[in-house]
Amino acid sequence: MIPRATCRLQFHKNFPFDAAVPVAPYLRALGISHVYSSPILTARAGSIHGYDVVDHSLINPELGGENAFHRLAAALRSEGLGLIVDIVPNHMAVDSGNRWWMDVLQNGRGSRFADYFDIDWDVLNGKILAPFLGKPYWQVLEAGEITIEQSDADGKSFVRYFDRLLPLRPEDAGVEPCAFSTPERLHQLLERQHYRLAWWRTANDAINWRRFFDVPDLIALKQEAEGVFEATHAKIFGLYREGLIDGVRVDHVDGLKDPATNCRRLRASLNELAGKRSPPDAHPYIVVEKILGAGEMLPQEWKVDGTTGYDFMNQVSALQHDPAGAEPLAEVWHRITGRPAEFEPEEELARAEIATGSFESALSRTAEVFSALAATSSSRRDITGPAMRRALIHILQQLRIYRTYATGERNSPQPGRLFDSAIARAEGCANETDRPAIHFISDVMHGRVHGAGDAVRRFNQLSAPVAAKAVEDTAFYRYGRLLSRNDVGFDPVRFSLSTSEFHAAVAQRAASFPHAMLTTATHDHKHGEDVRARLAVLSEIPDEWTKVVEHWFRLNAPHRPAAVVPGDEYQLYQTLVGIWPLDLKPDDPARLSDLCERVTAWQEKALREAKLQTSWLDPDVQFESANKAFAQAILDIRRSREFLQSLSGFVQRVAPAGALNGLVQLALRCTLPGMPDCYQGTEFWDLSLVDPDNRHPVDYTARSDALRGNASLINLLPDWRDGRVKQALLAHLLQLRAEKPKVLAASYQPLQTRGARADHVLALARIAEEEALVVAVPLRCARACNQGPLPAIDFWEDTEIVLPQSLRDRPWRNLVDGRDNLRSPQQCAELFTKFPVAVLA
């Protein structure tokens, strides 16, 4: 079943399944067809996101368990709603609640689950590294922090390290705890186990199992191993066959060894079950969480319906950025901070740091496997291990996609032109000693070397986490030209898109994945959709922004500790502009305190992710405290009245154009080819930051009351600050999707524009036989939005939309403002008289 529109809900112990039951009528009234759920299977106790699964066979008891899930599904069905669920095939939690993991620790390679996890058994002579200790191993033993205890349930002994429990080998399970009271005796017992306890700081260098990115408590699964796919999907398949769910979202598909095979297998399994449902399902819906690099396309042979929408989020954001702002904003960033004006130097440096830091163990092992292959060739045996390692780093620095989908076989998919481009750039950066290694790696990835499968797999499963951690979780926090171009799936190198480039991207997605998810906010976003929309306005007024931000630097000099660096301060100002509430007065100390709490939580995460002066591994408390004190000082009305008044005034200057951008991206999300997704709570203005800020509780009562008000868009526009106009536009367009499914599933035709402001409007038509829709939205109108998100009429001058001959000479009705018998709809001054979005039918 292909959804008409989804709403993402984040379930956790404080918002279980039963809490969503009363929300169902509101979602139906809003125009949603399916709830799009966070993971529902049993996760680690207390999980707030569900991605740390411990049991794939059981619905999470903390969310209400099986019975509550059935109640939710029934409530949704009673409102005519379906359900899409998030599944996590790549990894599981390293936790005592994970019986597969505990069995592997207990039985080692002899465990029936030993091959379920991606473990390099030979690296530690058949042992698993357990890097969970807070101090070096022997210090922990001498401190008596590791003890042997006996279970009351079965009398078996086990290892306890604070709250972490580890099993003993079956041969040792009957030992008496009192026999191991000295460090020496305890060490002898621990040495006999199938795991080696170690200090957590050894993990990056020595860990012999693949993690989810660099998270030490998430171990990767091997979906390609016998029995794993069946075991991890059986519960989901059962729910689908029962008609309780209608499709899945696949988390982190790039972590799998062979995403293509896995996706095709998933499609085949669900298709087989679709006919056994009552009533049968015509099409199980499958989308994958996939970051597409610049120029990368999702392979159609995967047989999925598309991505989860990061690509659309990137494209619609770039469309709203003024290309003329790129250079001046880069110049002011460089001048104020001393950091590179362009993004690529930051990315390349971060990629090298992450590869040799967080993923040193995986990098070294990958280099060893490639070196072993080279040693079998008489013409390549002079490639040294260190040269192979350096070559890998060069390639990883230049790769602009997460991974290739090559398998090392000649007849399998090739690594592709984007990989080949990385090879060419890597050769240009390398010296003569390392180039043969780069050539060899290229040959291996292209299947020109026999027995290359393991090396290719390792490269792909190394490059993906390096990209994620280096780009999104490092370089994005170092590079601050404009934060609205730094988000999940975004390409900061590409500052903006022209209307023709945007149309081309939409057409390409429509041709290949007409039902792909379209989203502008997610549980993973770094800045809320309306934060990005507001910050995009700065690209239109770079000179004005430069003057005001330089004024703020001077104004706040008395509050600035020596530890605060310009780059962090510059990003702090952008963040404050982006999230400043529309109704916040600069002399409201209580609400300023709330804002400060949100900002300093973001600030700590941003500073640590940047990994320049502090990090998660080595936090610099003094540095972080100095930055926090600075933020607190400038948000204190008693100390920073002039700054707060200036900040508030500037926000009032850019907020109307930001709100216009927010309405435009919503309109495009609902009318372009694809399936629109709404993230929980973003029906009103979304001024959230990165998690956990973007996962705050949603006031559904307020949203339901606002929707029941049923006020017209025209009447709500003057009160745009309260967000009801955004919700009303969403509901209006989702109703349109329900009423006109044929035309909104029809062909997509870009429309030309001409006149003085031709570059400031985007128009398109959806045409199905005699039925047609024309959609038009303004772009980059900051200088014309003085009082609200409606550009001044005289801004448009002679700008018009050129309709194709087949759509001319017919009466039109503007479905947004209700005006009938429009004979000349192509005049922008006419289209945008009452509302900044036009939908004509």
N, C-alpha and C positions, 0 to 999 in steps of 0.2 A: 504494500500500500504506500503510494507516494504521498507524503504529507503536503498539505496546502500551505501550512505555516506552523512553525514550532515555537515553543517557549522553553528555554533551558531552566531547569530547577536544580538547585544544589541541595541534596539531602545529606543530613548528618543527625547526630543524636538530639540536637536542639530544633531540628526541622525534619521530623520523621515522616513516613508515608501518610500517616493520619492527619498531619498538619496540612497536607496538600489537598485533602479531600474537599474542604470548604472553598478552596481556591478554584476548583474545576468550573463552577458556573461562571465565574468572572472570566476565565480564560476562553470559555465558549463564547461569551458575550463580546469579548475583545476580537474574536475572529480566528483564534488559534485552532488548529485541527489536531495537533499532537503535542503532548508533553515530551520534552527531550531531557531525559534524566541523567544525572551523574551516576557513577557506578552503584549498583544495588547489591552486589554479592558481598559476602562477609569480609570485612576489612579489619585491620588492627584495631583493638579496643581504643575508642576515643577519636578515631580518624575523623577529620572534618572535611575530607574530600573523597575518600573511597578508593583511591588509586593504589593503596597499600593492601591489596587483597591477601587474605590468608586461607580462604576456602572458596573454591569455585563452585562447589556443589550446594551451597546454602545461601539463601537470601539473608542479608545482614540483620541479625537480631536487634542491633542498636537502632535500626531504622523501623523496627516493628516486626520484622520477620515475615514469614510466608503469609500469615493471615492478614496482616496489615497491607502487604503488597496486593493481595487479592481485593481487599476493600478499596484500595486506591484505583486499581484497574477497573473495578465495577463502577466506581464513582465517575471515572473518566468516560467509560462506555455509556453511562446513563446520560451524559451530556454530549454524546456523539464525538468524543475525543479518543484518540489513539495514544500510543506510547512508544517512544524510541529510547533505547537504553545504551549507555556508554559501557563498552567492554574493554578489558585490560589484558590483552594476550601476551604482552611483552615481559611482564615481571610480576613478582609477588613479594610480600613483605618478609624480611628476615625476622621471624618472631616465633615465640613459643606456641602461638596459636596456629602456626602453619605446620600441619602434621607431616607434609612432604619434606619440608626443610628439616624438621626435627628427626625424621627417620634417616635422612642422609647424614646428619651429624652423628647419629648413633651407629649407623652401619657402614658409613663410608661408601666405597665403590660397590659394596655388596647390597646396598639399598635398592629396592625395586624402583625408587624414584631418582637414582643417581644420575640418570641421563635426562631427567626432566629439566635440570638446570644447566646453565652454560658454565661449566667448571673445567678448568685446565688441571686435571688430576695429576699429570706427570710433573708439573712444576714443583710441587712440594712433596714429591714421593708418595702420592696417594692421599695426602692430607688436604684439608680446606683451611685457608687462612681465616681466622675469626678475629678481625681487628676491632674489638669492642672495648678494649681496656682504656681507662682514662689516663693511665700512666704507663711507663715501660713495665713490661711483664714482671720482672723480678721485684720491682718496687711494689707492685700490687700484691705479689705473694708475701713479701715481708710485712706489708701492712695488714695482712690478714683479711683482705677485701674479697678474696675468693674462698668460698667454703663448700664443703660437701654436706648435703642435707638428704634427708630421707623422706619420701612421700608418704603421707598418711593414707593415701588411697590404695597404693599397691605395694608399699614397702620398699620400692626401688630407690636407689640413691641417685642423686643428680648434682650438677654443678650450679652454684648460685654466685652471680656477680651482681650485687645490688638487685635490681628488678629483672635482670636477664637470667633466664634459666637455660641450661644446656644439658643434654642427656649424656650419660656414660655408655660406653660399649656394653653390649649384652653381657660380656664376660666380667665386667666391672660393676654391673648394676646392683650386685648384692654386697658390695663392700660396706664396712662399718665406717661411718663418718669420723669417729674418734681416732681412727688409725691414720688420719692424714692431717694432723694438727700442726705439723711443722712445714715450712716452705719446701724443704728438701723432699719429704715424703709426698707432699701434694704435687710437686713438680713431676715426680716419677709417675704418678697416676695420670696427670694431664698429658704427659708425653706419650702415653699408650693410646690416646684417643685418636679419632679420625679427623680431628681439627687441631689447629695450633692457635691458641690464644695469643693475641698480640696487641700492642699499643695502637690506638686508632690512627696515629700519625704515620704508621707504616703502610696504610691501605693503598695510597696512590702509587707507591713504589713497588709493592709486593703482592697486592691482592691477586688471587688466581681464579676469580670468578667475575663474570661480567655483571656490572651493576646497571641500574637505570641511571643514565648519565653518571654523576659521581656520588649518588646518594648511597651511603654505606648500609642502609637497612632495606634496600630493594634489590633483589637478585633476579637476573634475567632468566626467562624461560626459553626452552628450545622447542618451538612449535613444530619444527621439522622432525623431532624425535618421535618414535613410535608411541602412540597412546596419549601424547600431550594434547594434541588438538581436541581429541574426543573428551578428555578429562576436563579441559578448561572451558569447553563450549557446551557440554551436555545440558547444564541447567538452563542456559540461554535458549538452546534449541527447544527444550521442553516448554518454556514459557511462550515461545513463538508458536509452537504447534497448538498449544491450548488457546491461542488467540489473545493472550494477555499482553503481548508486545507485538509491534509491527515492523521492527527493524533495529539496526544497531549502528552505533558510531564506534569505530575502531580506534582506540587510543594508540598514539605513537607507533604507527605502522612501520616507520623506518627502522625501528629497533629489531625487527624480525630478520632472520637470515634471508628469507625469500618472500618479500611482501606479495609479489605477483601470484605465486602459487597459493599462499595463504588466503588471499582475497578470493581467488577463483574457487578454492575449496569451500570457503564460507558461502559464496554465492550458490554453489551447487547444492550445499547442504540445506540452505534456507529455501531454495527453489523446490527441492524435493519435498520439504515439509509443507510448502505453501498449499499444495493440492490436498493435503490431509486436514487442513483447518476447516472449521465450519463457521461461516462460509469460506470457501477457498480464497486465497489471496493472490491477486494477479501479479504482484511485484513486491517482494521484500525489499525494504529500503536499507541501503548500506552506504555510509559515508566514512571516509578515513581522515584522521588527523594527519595532515601532511603539509609541511612547509615547502612551497614551490619557490625555487630560486629564480632569479631573473632569467627569462627565456626558457624555463623548464615547464614541461607539460605533464600532467598526470597521465600515465599510460592507460589507454582505453582497454587494453587486453586484461587489465585487472578485474574488469566486470563489476566495478562499483559505480555508484551514482554520482560520485564526485568527492570533493574535499569538504571539510567542515567550514570553509569560507574565509580562511585567512587571506587567500589570494584576492577575493573581492574586497575585503577590508582594506588591504593595501592599495588596491586600484582606486577605490572611491576616495580614499584619503589623498592620494597623489593628485587626483583630479581637482581637488579643492585647494591645492597649494599653487601659489602664483610663481611661475618659473623665474620671474624677474627678481624674486626675493632670495633665490638660492645663493648667488654670489655675495651680496652685501651681508647676509646673515652669516655665511661662512667666514667672511673677513672679520666681522666684529667678534665672532667666537674665537678666532685665532688671535686677534689683537688683545682681547681681554684676558684670555686664558693661557696663551702660549702653546696650546695644543694644536694638532694638525687641523687645517681648515677642511680637509676632506676626510671621509669616513674610512676609506680603504687602508691607509696606514695603521689606523687603530685596529681594524679587523685583523690585519696580518700579524701584528704584534700580539694581539690577544690569542689568536689561533696557536701561535708558537708557544705562548706561556701555558695555555690550557693543555695542549698536547704533551708537553714535557713536565707538567705539574700534576693536574688532576688525573691524567691518563697515562702517566709514565709507565705503569706496569703493562697496560695494553699496547702502548707504543713499542716498548721493548720486545714484547712477545711477538708482535706483528713483524717487526724487523727481523727477529730470529727466524720466523717461518719463511719470509722472503729470502733471507740469506741462505737458508738450507736448500731452497729451490735453486738458487744461483750456483751453489756449490756442486750441483749435479751436472752443470753445464761446463764443458771445457773452455768455452769462450767467455763465460761470465764468472769464473771462479775467483778472479782477482778483485771482485767487488767485495769490499770489506764490510763487516757488520756495522761499524760506525758510519760508513758512507751510506749504507742502506737506511739507517735510522735518520740521518740528515736528509736524505732524499724524500723519505716519507714526510718529514716536517715541511720541507719546501712545497710538496704537493698539497698537503693539508692547509698550508697558508694561502694557497692560490685557489683552492676549490671553492666555488660559490654556490654549491648545492650541498644538501645534507649527505648524499651518498649516490653511488651508482647502483644499477640493478643487474650488473653483470654477475655471472656465476663462475666464470673461468672456463667455460666450455665454448668451443668454437661456434656452435649452432645456437647458443643462448643469446639473450640481449647483450649488445655491446655497451661499454661504459658511456658512450655518447659524446657529442661534440663539446659539452660543457666540461667534461673530464679532460678531453683532449686539449681544450683551451688552458686548463689548469696545468697540464703537463708542459705546454709550450711556455707559459709564464714561469713555471718552476725552473725550466732549463735556462731561461734568461737570467734568473736570479742566482743560479748555482755556479760553482766553479767547475773546472774541468774534471776534478777528482770525483765529483758527485753526479755528473751527468750520466755516466753509464748506469748508475743505480736507478736514476729516474727513467731512463729508457727501458730498463729491465722491468720495473714496476708497471710501466705502461704495457709492455708485452704480456705480462702476467694477467693484467686486468682485461686485456683484449682476447685472452684465451689462446695465446700463441706459445704457451709453455705448458707442457704436460704435467698433470697433477696439481693444478693451481687452485683448486676449489677452496681449500682451507685458507690460503693466503688471501684470496679475493673476499671471502666471507669476513675475515678479520679486518681487512681494510675498510669494508663497508660499515661494519659495526663499530669501527673506531671513528671514522669520519663523521658519522651522524651525531654522536654526543659531543665531539669536539666542536662541531658547528653550533649546536644548541648552546653549549656553555660559553663558548668564546664570543659569539655574536650577540645573542639575546641577553645573556646573563653576565656579560662583561663589557664588550665594546659599546653596547647601547647605553650603558651607564657612564661611559667615559666621554662619549661624543655628544655634545649638546648644541649643535647648530640650531636645531628646532626639534623638541622632544616629540612633537606630533608625528614625526617621520621615523620614530624609533619604537616599533611595537612588534608583537609576535607576527612573523611572516612578512614583515616590511623590508623594503630595500632602501636604506638611507642614501645610498649612492644615487638612486633615482628620486630626485626631490619632487618632481611633478609629472603629470601626464597631460598631454593635450587631449582635446575632445576626440580627435580622430584616433589617437592611440587607445583611449578608453573604449571607444566603440569597437575597435579591433579586438581588444581583450574580451569584451562581452560577447562578441560574435563567435570568437574561438571557443569560449566556454559553452555557449549555447549549442554549437555544433557537436561538441564532444560529450558534454555532460549537462544536458538541459535541465536536470533536476538537482544539480549541485546545491549545497547549502550556501546561502548568502547571509553573512553576519557582519555586524560592526561592533559587537561587544561579546566577550567571552569570559569564562572563569579564569583565563590566563592572561588577559590583557594587562598592559602596563599603565595605560591611561584610559579612562572611560571614553566612550564614543563622543560625548559632548565636550570633554576636555580636549580631545584631539581636534574636534571641529572648531573650538574657540582658538586654540593655539595656531591653527592653520591661518587665521586672520593675520597673524604677525608677518606671514610671508607677503601680504599685500601692502604692509606699511613698515618696511624694514627701517626706514630712516626715523620714523616716529618712535618705533620700538627702541632703536639704538639710543636715542636721546633720553628716553625715560629710564631705561635700564642703567645707563651711565649715571644719571641723576641719583638712582637708588644706591649705586655703589658708593657715591660720595656721601649721601645722606646717612648711610648705615656704617660708615667708617668707625665712628666712636664705639659701636657695639661689636666690632669684628675682632675676635681673637686671632692671634698670629697663625694658629693652626688652620683657619678656614682658607681654603685655596679658591681662586677666582672661578675655576670651572664648576666647582660644587655650588658656589654662591649663585652663579649665573643660572644653573639648572633649578636651584631653589626658587628664584624669581619666576621662571617660566611655570613651575609647578603651582605657585601661588596664584598666578594669573589664570591658569587653567581650571583650578578647583574652587576658586572663590565663589561662595554661594550667591545667587542672584539677589537674595533678599538680606544679605549680611551688611549691617552698618558698621563702619570702622570704629565706632565707639561702644560696641557691645562686648564687654569683657568676657561674659560667659560663653558666647558663641565663638569668640576669638580663641578662647582656651580649648574648645572642642576642635577647632580647626588646627590649632597648634599640635594637639595630640595626634591627629591624623598625619600631619606633615612630618613630624619628627619620627613617627613610625616608618613612613616612606623613606625619610632621609637616612635612617640607619640601614635599611635594606639597600638603598641606592649606593651608599658609600661602601658597604661590604661587597656588593656585587661588582663594583668597579675594580676592587682589588688593587688600589693604588697606595693608599695610606693605611687601610684596614681591610679586613676580610672576615669571612665566616670562620676560617681556620685559625687566623691569628688576629683577633679583634684588638684594635688599639683603643682602649677605653678613654684615654685622655683626648685623643683626636676626636672621637665620636662625641664625647661630652662637650668639647668646645663648639662643635657644629650644632649640637642640640641647644646649647646656651645661646648661640647666635640667633637661631630660629625663634627661640622663646623671647629673646629681647626685641626682635623686630616685629613680633606679633603681640607685643604688650603695649596697650594704648597709653600707659603711663610713661613709657620710654620712647615710643616711636609714633607719636600721633601724626607727624607730618608725612612719614612714609606710608602709614596705613591709609591716610586720606588720599595720597597720591596713587597708591595701589588700587584702592576702591574706585577712584575716578577713572583710572585707565581701564579697569575691568568694565565699567559702565560704557566706556568708549567702544570696546571690541565685542562685548557680549551680544549685542543685537546681530552683528554679522556672524558670530559664532552660532547663535540660535538658528539663523538662516541655514548655515551649513548643516546643522543637526537635522533640520526638517528635510533638507535636500537629500542627505544620505539615507534617511528613512524612506523617502519616496522612491529613490532608485532601488533600494533593497526590496521593496514590495512590488515593483512594476517591471523590473528587468527579468530576463530568462533565469530561472533558478527557483529555489525554495527559500523564502525568508525565515530567518531565525531571530527570535527576540530573547535576549538574556534577561533573567529575572529582575524586575524592578526598573528596567530601563525604559519603560513606557513614559515615565517622567524624565526630566533631564538627568543624565548620567554623568556626574562630576566625580566619579570614583577614581581611585588610584589602584596600583598593583595589589594582589592579594596580601593580606586578608581584607583590605579595604573594599575590594569589589565583591565581597561575599557577605556584606552586612545584611541583617534581617530586612525583609521587605514589608512595608505597610500595605497589605493587600486591601484592607478596609478602606483606606484613603483612595486607592486606585479604583476600587469597585464603586465607591460613592461618586467619584468624578465621572466615571463612565456612565453611570445611571443618570447623571445630570443631562446628558444628551444635548448639550449646547452645540450650536453650529460652529464650524471652524472660523467663520468670519467674526462671530461674537467672542470667541476665545482669544483671537489674535491680539487684541489690545492688552490682555492679561497674560501675555506669553511667558512671563517670568515664573509663573507657578507650575509650568510644565503640562498643564491639561491640554494645551493645543497640540503638543507632540503626541500624547496618548490618543486624542481624537483623530488626528491624521492617520495614525497607525490603524485604529479601528475602522476608519473610513476605507482605507486602501485594502485591508484584509477582507472587508465585506465585499469590495469590488472583486477581489480574487474569487470569492465564493460565488458571486453572481455571474461572473464572466470567465469561467474557467477555460473556455475554448479560445478566446482571444488572447488570454494571458499564457496560453501554452503554444501560441502561434509564432510565426516567424517574426524576427526582429529586424527592423529597418532603421538605421541611423538617418536623421534628417539634417540637412544642411541649414546653416544660418548665415545671414548677411546683414550688413549695416554697421553702424558705429560701434556697437557692443557685441558683435557677432561672437567674440571669444568668451563672452560672459554668460552664455546660455548653452545648455545641452538639451537636445530634443531627439525623440525617437518615436517610432510608431510600431504598434503590434497589430498585425493584420491577419484576419482569418476569414477568407472569402469576402462576404459583404460587410462583416463586422470589423471595426477598427477602433483602436485607442491611440491617441497622441498624448505623449507625456513631455512636458517642458519644465526645466528647472533653472534657476539662476546660478551662476558661478562667480566667485571672487568679487563680491559687491560691497566690500567693507566701506568704501568711500560714499556709498549711496544709502547705507543703513544707519541713519542717525537716531531715530526714535524707537525702532523695533526691527524685527526680521523681515521687513518688506521694503525692498529698494524703492527709492523715490521714482515716481513715474517718469520724470524728465531725464532720468539716467539713461533710459533705453533709446531715446532719440528715434532713429529710423530702423532700429534692429527688428528683424523679422525672421520667422521660420519658413523655410521653403518646403511646402508640401508637395509630394509627388502628384502627378496629374490625376491619378485614380482617387485621391482624397480631396481634390478641390471641388468647389461648387456644391457643397453639401452643407446643410445646417448642422451645427455642432452644439453640444451642451457641455459646459464645464462642470464636471462631476464634483469638483472641490467647492466652488463658490455658488453653484446652482444656477448660473446664468444660462438661458436658453437662446436658441436661434442665432448663434454667433456665426456670422457669414464671413468674417475676416479673422479667423483665429490665429493667423500667423504673426500678427503684430504683438511684440512683447509688451509694449505699453498697455495693450488691451488685455493680454493674458494675465499679467501680474498686477492688475489694478487693485484687487481686494485680498489676494493671498499669494504667497511666494511659490506656490506649486500649482501647475495646471495639468489637469487630466481631462482630455476631451473625448467624447464618444458621440 
